[in-house]
Amino acid sequence: MEVYNKNRDQNHSIHDEIREQNAKLKDAPLKEKLAHFKEYYLKTTLVVIAALIVIVCIGYSMITAPDDTGFAAYFFNHVGDSSDTTMLDEFVEYIDLDTKEHDAYIDAAMHYNPDAQNYESVYVGIEKSWAVMSSGELDIIVGDQMAFDYFAKGGSFADITTILPEDLLDRFQDKLYYYTDEETGETLPVGIYVSDSPQLKEHSYYLDKEPILGFVVNSNSMDNAISFLRFLYTE
């Protein structure tokens, strides 16, 4: 006895429609084919390409990087020169990090804007961030409130009061940024306003924005992350 499958007719209809559309397009002008591709396949293709770029970038980083990452920070939505490595070079010297044994980097080319027209590039940066955070490699995120709140909503940041030593807590007590979890209603200090940082000003970061710094909750190099906060306030 044949069992009736109500989805079978639907599947056949879909396949028939696809074959019919392909037949129509077979001899259609190139302009019409491009319009059809843009309408039905462009978004999916862009998402697949973005995902592949993330995978390749992460794989390349894993292959070429030293065995251990001593410090890693992402700067979101800044206005400085993302190709300038002067700040990183000075910080590495500040903590006396052996870069032959330990990798260190500041990626200042990260952007977050859900309303951006070219959202595919934003998507790549976000996926890269979550991947690196999941490995414990990322120590610090700095960004304007829009970018910072995106990661705070995902529980990415540690409670500042459980991370900083007493001298830094006293110093930044009036600059703490509090985020309220929408589900639990809990409000925690997860960031520090650092717009008055001499180092950020010297390197022209966030000149027209108010940056917030947060410590990634599962950082493998929290001591170096705290040292970076101290470094930001060196003259």
N, C-alpha and C positions, 0 to 999 in steps of 0.2 A: 504493500500500500504506500502510495506516495504521500508524504506529509507536506501540507501546504505551508510555504514560507512567505509571509506577507511582505517581507523585505525584498524578495527575489524580483518581483515585478518592478519595484522602485529602482533596484540596482540596474535592471535591464534598461529601464527608461533613461537613467543617467548615462549609461554606456552608449545607448542609441543617440542621445543628445550630443554627447561628446563626438561620436563618429560623424554625426550630421554637421556639427560645427567645423570639424577638421576638413570635411569634404568641401564645405563652402569656402573655406580659407585656402584650399589647395591652389587655386588659380587666382586668388584675390591679389590686388596690388599690394606692394610692400607697405605702404602707408596704412592700409587697413589691417594688415597682419600685426604691425607694431601697435596699433591702437587696441587690438584684441589682447595682445600680450600685456600691455600696460594695465588694462582693466581687470584681467583675470589672474595674472601670474606675477606681476612686478613686485607686489608687497611680499609675497612668499619668497620670491627669489632673493630680495634684499635681506630678509631675516636670515635665510640660510647662509648667505655670504657673510653677514655680520657674525653669525655663530662660528663659521669656519675661521674667520680672522681671529676671533678670541682664542679658539683652540690652538691655532698656529702660534700666536703671540705667547701664550702660556707655555706651550711646548718648547719654543725657542728659548724662552727665559730659563726654563728648567734645565735645558741642555747646556746652555752657555754660561750660566751663573755659577759662582763658587758654591761649595757645598753648603755654606751657611750664610744667611742674610743677617747682617748686623744692624741694619736700620733701613726702614722703608716708609715713605710718606707720600700721600696723594694730595695735591692741591687742586681743588675744584673751583671753577669760575673766577680765576684770578685775572689780573690784567698785566702781569709782568711778562718778561721774556722767558718762555718755557724752555728755550734751548740753553739758557745761561746756567752753568753748573757751579758758579762761584760760591753760592751759599752752601751747597753740599760739600764742596772741597774744604771750605772753612770749618764746617761742622765735623767732618771726618778728622781733621787735624785737632779740633777742640776736644774730642773724646779719644784721640790717639787710636783710631781704629785701623787695623792692618787690612787694607783692601785686597791684598793678595790672598788673604785667608777668609775674609768676610766681605760679602757684597753690601753695597749701600747705594740707595738711590732716592731721589725726589722726582716724582712724575708730576710736573706742573702743567701738563697738557690735558687735564681732565675737565670735562664739562658736564653739567646737569641742568637741563631745562626741558621739562615735559612738553612745553609748547613749541619747541624748536621745530622749524620746517624740516631740517635734516636730522630727524630723530634717530636714524640708523647709527650715526656716529656717536650719539649719546648712549644708545643701547650697548654699543661695543664697550664703551668705558665703564658702564654700570656692571655689565657681566664680568668684565675683567676684575673689577673691584671686589665683587662677591667671591670670585674664584680665588683671588690672592688672600682675601681675609680668611677664607675657609682653611687655608694652609697654615695660618698663624703668622704669615710673613709680614703682613702690613701692620705698622705700629701706630701711625698717626694719620688722621684725615683733617685737613683744613679746608674750609669753604664758607661761602656766604650762607645765610640762614636757610635759603631754599634747598641748597644741596645738603647742608648739615642735617636738616630735619628729615630728609629722605632716609638717610642712614640711621638717624636716631630712632625713627619709626620701626626700623628693622632690628632694633636692639643691638646695634653695632658698637656702642660706646660704653666704657666703664664709668661707674660712679666716681667722679673726681675725688670725693672725700675718702675713698678707699685706695686711691692710687698715689696721690701726692704726699710727700713728706710734710711735716708740720710747718717748716719755714715757707714753703711754696703755697700751702693752704692759706697761711696768714697773708702772704703777699697778694694772692689773687682772689681773696674772699669776696671782694666787691665786683669782680669781673666774671663770676660764674654764670654760665648759661644753663637754664633749667628747661627740661623738656617734659611735657606731660603725656604719658602713655594714653592713647585714646581708648584702649580696651580696659585697662586696670584703673585708670585715673590717677596712677602714681606719678608724682613729680620728682625728678632726680636731677642733680647737677651733673650734666654729662659733657659740658664744654666750657671753654674759657675764651672770652673776647680778647683777641690779641692785636687789635688794630693799632695799638701804641707801641708795637714791637719795633725796636731800632733796626733789627735785621730785615724785617719785611719792608720797612720804609726805605732802607738803603738799597734794596734790590727791586724797588718799585712794584711790590706785590700788593694787590688789593687797595690801590690808591683811592678809588671811589666807592669802596665797599667796606663793610664791617665784618672781617673774618672771624670765624670761631674755630678753635682747635679742640679736637677730641682724641682720646686714647682708645684705640681699638681694643675691645674687651678681651680678645684671646691673643694679644700680641705676645710673640716669643722673645721680644727684646724690650721689655717695659723700662728697664733702667736707662737704656739709650733713648727711649722715647721721652722720658722725663728730662734727661740731659738736653734734649733738643729744645724743650720749653725754656730751660735756663739759657741755652745758647741764643734763642730768639731775643733775649733781653740783654745781651752783651753789646757794648758800644764798639 
